[in-house]
Amino acid sequence: MAPLGGDPLPVDTEVAQMRTRHVLSAGHIVLKQDLEPMPQILRGEEVTVEVRHGAVEIETSAVALREARFGEPVTLQNPTSHMTYAARVIGQGRAAVIE
């Protein structure tokens, strides 16, 4: 019996919100280190953006130029003007403009 090189993924693991870190070949035993949680924002994804200034708050959309996880900064692009700006990830497919 050959060693696995890591801990096998438990059968009851919820993998719906996970992705592989690398290509897995057929018959490969999936190990814990083969998977990672999906980022809240993916590159090229349309993102809902909250913009607040004082008592005024608007919600708009933009396209993510890179992937990012909760709390991380992400560069977004306005789909109409193509201008880019920074925001912070606040949830699944959601970001808030950084002032």
Secondary structure, 3 states (H helix, E strand, C coil): CCCCCCCECCCCCCCCCEEECCCCCCCCCCEHHHEEECCCECCCCEEEEEEEECCEEEEEEEEECCCECCCCEEEEECCCCCCEEEEEEEECCEEEECC
